[in-house]
Amino acid sequence: MPKFRPLSELCSSLIALALLTMCQFGCGARTNLLGLTTPAEHKKDFQNQIELAEVAYDRGELAKAKAYATSALTLDPTSEDAAIIYGFVSLALAGADPFRLSRALIAAKSVSTGGAAATLASLRSVIGLQQDELLKMGSIEKTVADLPLLIPACAEIVRDEVARLKYLNEAIILICPFVDKSVLNKTDLRQQCISTAAQRRKVEQAHFLWAFAHLTEALAFNQVLTYGTVDPNQSNLQLRVTRVTGQTQASTDPAGYIAAIDGLSNTMQAILPSSGICSQAARTTQFSATLFDLTAVDAAFSRLSQAPASVRATLNSALGSIRNAQQQGASATNSSDVLRGQFASNIAEKVASNIDSQVAKLPVPLTADQKEKLCSSFDNIARGSGKTSAVCGDGD
């Protein structure tokens, strides 16, 4: 986790990035990240707890800050102030540094044309999960011993199992009533909150917190979806595809080749399921949760009037195709397929090329049943990617 950064450095970063209005009242000795001021006298115990939480947060005393914020929430569970301070403390406890993330987003502009998947990959080092954390987020599959895969567990389960995800989840749930209703995605069970009827005074702060909590969670899930132990630039799944397509020869064993491609299809479905529920007890797959996170980031940033243009440009480039799919499609699977296609693009291209090359060399053409099975597997691998095979035609 990144070291907690002192207030003076936070304010300097905010000015440098022109990020939001967190220091809109000036970054003085008594100003904190939340834009809250300490009252000269304590009028009520609630205000006292809020002040103590702010001071502890400013000092980097996060355990104390959380205790005071929890106390404030106990006194007034509907308080915007209490939700905001608790949310930012939780974000810090999760190891999320919004300023580092902002700079990384600006730097990611060059890769954002590859979509959300490429952008998440470029931000991988910003939120680095430890191996013990990753292993709580899925089960290891060792069909290929030296290229193990991490099969994602349900999102609701890992949010309880991994401490930093629990912090992020708490922040998101608490701040949900204080973001614009139009930001909420009702497909996400976690966003089905009741909006506050009270006047909101910290709308920018709420959307800032909403955006970065979701972005941090998406980065965590991305490390599971792209799990790798060998090559920092390729997932173990990508390396498996290279091995399978390189070692299995259709010319000598067409049935074995078709089975190998089908095996890759099934593995991809386990890691990147574009539809369906995770389980009866915990419905959201990590892939779906990643999509929900990204749409939340996109919606929240659209409400941040002072977000840097460079950050907006990266997000527009990275998330534009997902946003368009949501706006144009009647089916919720449209945006899901777009994101899955981005994750699967390189794999689909490699498999398509291999199928065309190997089938062309067959001494005897595939039977209709063999072709149907092979192409059905390829269609699943390539879903949303736009990649095609000459053998299978426009499988997408």
C-alpha positions in Angstrom: 0.0 0.0 0.0 1.2 3.5 -0.7 2.4 5.5 2.3 -0.2 8.0 3.6 0.7 11.4 2.1 0.7 14.5 4.3 -1.9 17.3 3.8 0.6 19.7 2.3 1.6 17.2 -0.3 -2.0 16.4 -1.1 -2.8 20.1 -1.6 0.2 20.6 -3.8 -0.9 17.6 -5.9 -4.4 18.9 -6.2 -3.2 22.3 -7.4 -0.8 20.6 -9.9 -3.5 18.4 -11.3 -6.3 21.0 -11.1 -8.3 18.1 -9.7 -11.8 18.9 -8.5 -12.5 21.4 -5.8 -11.1 19.6 -2.8 -9.0 22.6 -1.9 -11.4 25.2 -3.3 -11.2 27.2 -0.1 -7.4 27.3 -0.1 -4.8 24.8 1.1 -4.0 26.3 4.4 -2.9 24.8 7.7 -6.4 24.1 8.7 -7.7 22.8 5.4 -8.1 19.1 4.8 -8.7 17.0 1.7 -12.4 16.9 2.2 -12.9 20.7 2.1 -14.3 20.6 5.6 -13.5 23.2 8.3 -13.1 22.7 12.0 -15.6 24.6 14.0 -14.2 27.0 16.6 -16.4 25.4 19.3 -18.0 22.0 19.5 -21.7 22.5 19.5 -22.6 18.8 19.5 -20.9 15.5 20.0 -21.5 14.6 16.3 -19.6 17.7 15.1 -16.8 16.8 17.6 -16.5 13.3 16.1 -16.4 14.7 12.5 -13.6 17.1 13.5 -11.6 14.4 15.3 -11.9 12.2 12.2 -10.7 15.0 9.9 -7.7 15.8 12.1 -6.7 12.1 12.4 -7.1 11.7 8.7 -4.9 14.7 7.9 -2.3 13.2 10.2 -2.4 9.8 8.5 -3.8 8.2 11.7 -6.3 6.2 9.7 -7.3 3.7 12.5 -8.3 6.7 14.7 -9.9 8.5 11.8 -12.1 5.4 11.1 -13.1 5.1 14.7 -14.2 8.7 14.9 -16.0 8.5 11.6 -17.7 5.3 12.7 -18.8 7.1 15.8 -20.2 10.0 13.8 -22.1 7.6 11.6 -23.6 5.9 14.7 -24.8 9.3 15.8 -26.2 10.2 12.4 -26.3 7.4 9.8 -27.8 9.7 7.2 -25.1 12.4 7.4 -23.3 13.4 4.3 -20.4 14.7 6.2 -19.9 11.4 8.1 -20.3 9.3 4.9 -17.7 11.5 3.1 -15.0 11.4 5.8 -15.6 7.6 6.4 -15.4 7.0 2.6 -12.1 8.8 2.2 -10.6 7.1 5.3 -11.7 3.8 3.7 -10.2 4.7 0.4 -6.9 5.4 2.2 -7.1 2.2 4.1 -7.5 0.3 0.8 -4.2 1.8 -0.3 -5.7 3.9 -3.0 -3.9 7.2 -3.8 -6.2 9.3 -6.0 -3.4 11.6 -7.1 -1.2 8.8 -8.2 -4.1 7.2 -10.0 -4.9 10.6 -11.7 -1.3 10.9 -12.9 -1.4 7.3 -14.1 -4.6 8.0 -16.0 -3.1 11.0 -17.7 -0.1 8.9 -18.7 -2.4 6.1 -20.0 -3.7 8.3 -22.8 -1.4 6.6 -25.3 -2.8 3.2 -24.6 -6.4 4.1 -24.0 -7.3 3.7 -27.6 -7.1 0.0 -26.9 -10.1 0.3 -24.7 -10.7 -0.2 -21.0 -8.8 -3.5 -20.9 -5.6 -1.9 -22.2 -6.0 1.1 -19.8 -6.5 -1.2 -16.8 -3.4 -3.1 -17.8 -1.4 0.1 -17.9 -2.5 1.0 -14.4 -1.7 -2.4 -13.0 1.3 -1.3 -10.9 -0.7 1.5 -9.2 -2.7 -0.9 -7.1 -0.6 -4.0 -6.7 -2.3 -6.8 -4.9 -0.1 -9.2 -2.9 -0.2 -12.9 -3.8 -2.0 -13.8 -0.6 -4.7 -11.3 -1.5 -5.0 -12.6 -5.0 -5.4 -16.2 -3.8 -8.4 -15.1 -1.7 -10.1 -13.8 -4.9 -10.2 -17.1 -6.8 -9.2 -20.7 -7.1 -6.0 -21.9 -8.8 -6.5 -24.2 -11.8 -3.3 -26.2 -12.6 -4.2 -28.1 -15.8 -1.0 -26.7 -17.1 1.3 -26.8 -14.1 3.7 -24.1 -15.0 0.9 -21.8 -16.3 -1.7 -21.8 -13.5 -4.8 -19.8 -13.9 -6.8 -18.0 -11.2 -10.5 -18.7 -11.7 -12.4 -15.7 -10.2 -14.6 -16.1 -7.2 -17.9 -14.2 -6.9 -17.5 -10.5 -6.3 -19.6 -10.4 -3.2 -17.5 -13.1 -1.6 -14.2 -11.5 -2.3 -15.4 -8.2 -1.0 -15.7 -9.9 2.4 -12.5 -11.9 2.1 -10.0 -9.2 1.1 -9.5 -6.3 3.5 -8.9 -3.6 1.0 -11.9 -4.6 -1.1 -14.0 -4.5 2.0 -12.9 -1.0 2.7 -13.7 0.0 -0.9 -17.1 -1.7 -0.7 -18.0 0.1 2.6 -17.1 3.5 1.0 -19.2 2.8 -2.1 -22.2 1.7 -0.1 -22.0 4.7 2.2 -21.6 7.3 -0.4 -24.2 5.8 -2.8 -27.1 7.9 -1.4 -25.2 11.1 -2.0 -24.3 10.8 -5.7 -26.6 11.9 -8.5 -29.4 9.4 -9.3 -28.4 9.5 -13.0 -25.0 8.1 -12.0 -26.4 5.0 -10.5 -26.5 1.8 -12.6 -29.5 -0.2 -11.4 -28.1 -3.4 -13.0 -25.5 -3.4 -10.2 -27.2 -4.6 -7.0 -24.8 -2.5 -4.9 -26.0 0.7 -6.6 -29.7 0.1 -5.7 -29.6 2.6 -2.8 -32.2 5.2 -1.8 -31.0 8.7 -2.6 -30.9 11.1 0.2 -33.8 13.6 0.5 -31.6 16.1 2.2 -29.7 18.9 0.5 -26.3 17.7 -0.7 -23.5 20.1 -0.1 -20.5 18.1 -1.1 -21.5 16.8 -4.5 -18.1 17.0 -6.1 -16.5 15.2 -3.2 -19.1 12.4 -3.3 -18.6 11.9 -7.0 -14.8 12.0 -6.6 -15.0 9.3 -4.0 -17.4 7.2 -6.0 -15.1 7.4 -9.1 -11.9 6.4 -7.4 -13.3 3.7 -5.1 -14.8 2.0 -8.2 -11.6 2.5 -10.2 -9.5 1.0 -7.5 -11.8 -2.1 -7.3 -11.7 -2.5 -11.0 -7.9 -2.5 -10.9 -8.0 -5.2 -8.2 -10.4 -7.4 -10.2 -8.3 -6.9 -13.3 -5.4 -8.5 -11.6 -7.5 -11.7 -11.2 -8.9 -11.6 -14.8 -5.3 -11.2 -16.2 -3.5 -13.3 -13.6 0.1 -13.9 -14.6 3.1 -15.5 -13.0 5.6 -15.7 -15.8 5.6 -12.7 -18.1 4.7 -9.2 -16.8 3.3 -8.3 -20.2 1.2 -11.4 -20.8 -1.3 -13.3 -18.7 -1.0 -17.0 -18.1 -4.1 -17.5 -20.2 -2.4 -15.8 -23.1 0.6 -17.9 -22.7 -1.5 -21.0 -22.6 -3.2 -20.1 -25.8 0.3 -19.7 -27.4 1.3 -23.1 -26.2 -1.9 -24.9 -27.2 -2.0 -23.4 -30.7 1.7 -24.2 -31.1 1.8 -27.7 -29.9 -1.6 -29.2 -31.0 -1.6 -30.2 -34.7 -4.9 -30.6 -36.5 -3.3 -32.4 -39.4 -2.3 -35.4 -37.2 -5.1 -35.2 -34.6 -8.1 -33.1 -35.7 -10.3 -34.4 -32.8 -7.6 -33.5 -30.3 -7.1 -30.0 -31.9 -10.8 -29.3 -31.8 -10.9 -30.5 -28.1 -8.0 -28.2 -27.3 -9.7 -25.1 -28.8 -12.9 -26.1 -26.9 -10.9 -26.3 -23.7 -9.6 -22.8 -24.3 -13.2 -21.6 -24.9 -14.4 -23.2 -21.6 -11.5 -21.7 -19.7 -12.2 -18.2 -21.1 -15.8 -18.6 -20.1 -14.8 -19.4 -16.5 -12.6 -16.3 -16.3 -14.5 -13.9 -18.5 -18.2 -14.9 -18.4 -20.1 -12.3 -20.4 -23.5 -13.4 -19.1 -25.2 -15.3 -16.3 -24.9 -15.1 -12.5 -22.0 -16.2 -10.4 -23.9 -18.3 -8.0 -27.3 -18.4 -6.2 -25.7 -17.0 -3.0 -23.5 -14.4 -4.7 -24.7 -13.3 -8.0 -22.0 -11.0 -9.4 -19.0 -12.3 -11.3 -15.8 -10.4 -11.1 -16.0 -9.7 -14.8 -19.5 -8.1 -14.4 -18.3 -6.2 -11.3 -15.4 -4.8 -13.3 -17.9 -3.6 -16.0 -20.1 -2.0 -13.3 -17.0 -0.4 -11.8 -15.9 1.1 -15.1 -19.4 2.5 -15.9 -19.5 4.0 -12.4 -16.1 5.7 -13.0 -17.3 7.0 -16.4 -20.6 8.4 -15.0 -19.0 10.0 -11.9 -16.3 11.7 -13.9 -19.0 13.2 -16.1 -20.2 15.1 -13.0 -16.8 16.4 -11.9 -16.7 19.8 -13.4 -13.1 20.5 -12.6 -11.5 17.2 -13.5 -8.4 17.7 -15.7 -9.1 17.5 -19.4 -6.3 15.1 -19.7 -8.0 12.6 -17.4 -11.3 13.1 -19.2 -9.6 12.4 -22.5 -8.1 9.1 -21.3 -11.4 8.0 -19.9 -13.4 9.0 -22.9 -11.0 7.0 -25.1 -10.9 4.0 -22.8 -14.6 3.8 -22.0 -16.3 5.3 -25.0 -17.1 2.0 -26.7 -18.6 0.6 -23.5 -20.7 3.8 -23.1 -21.9 3.7 -26.7 -22.9 0.1 -26.3 -24.9 0.9 -23.2 -26.7 3.8 -24.9 -27.4 2.0 -28.2 -28.3 -1.5 -27.0 -31.5 -2.8 -25.5 -29.6 -5.7 -24.0 -27.3 -5.5 -21.0 -25.0 -7.9 -22.7 -24.0 -5.3 -25.3 -21.5 -3.5 -23.1 -20.5 -6.7 -21.5 -19.5 -8.2 -24.9 -17.6 -5.0 -25.7 -15.5 -5.3 -22.6 -15.0 -9.0 -23.0 -13.9 -8.5 -26.6 -11.2 -6.0 -25.4 -9.9 -8.6 -22.9 -10.0 -11.4 -25.5 -8.8 -9.5 -28.6 -5.2 -10.7 -28.7 -6.3 -14.3 -27.9 -9.1 -14.3 -30.5 -6.7 -13.0 -33.2 -4.1 -15.7 -32.4 -6.7 -18.5 -32.3 -8.3 -17.3 -35.6 -5.0 -17.2 -37.4 -4.1 -20.7 -36.0 -7.4 -22.2 -37.0 -7.2 -20.9 -40.6 -3.6 -22.0 -40.9 -4.1 -25.5 -39.5 -7.3 -26.3 -41.3 -5.8 -25.2 -44.6 -3.2 -27.9 -44.1 -5.6 -30.8 -43.4 -5.3 -33.7 -45.8 -9.0 -34.4 -45.4 -11.5 -31.5 -44.8 -13.3 -31.3 -41.5 -16.7 -32.9 -41.3 -19.7 -30.6 -40.8 -20.0 -31.7 -37.2 -16.3 -31.0 -36.6 -16.4 -27.6 -38.2 -19.5 -26.7 -36.2 -17.9 -27.6 -32.9 -14.6 -25.9 -33.7 -16.4 -22.7 -34.9 -18.7 -22.7 -31.9 -15.7 -22.7 -29.6 -14.0 -20.0 -31.6 -17.2 -17.8 -31.6 -17.2 -18.0 -27.8 -13.5 -17.1 -27.6 -13.9 -14.1 -30.0 -17.2 -12.8 -28.7 -17.2 -9.0 -28.8 -13.6 -8.7 -30.2 -14.6 -8.3 -33.9 -12.0 -10.9 -34.8 -13.0 -13.4 -37.5 -11.7 -16.7 -39.0 -11.9 -17.5 -42.6 -12.9 -21.0 -41.7 -15.7 -19.9 -39.5 -16.7 -16.7 -41.1 -18.1 -13.8 -39.1 -18.4 -15.7 -35.9 -19.2 -12.6 -33.9 
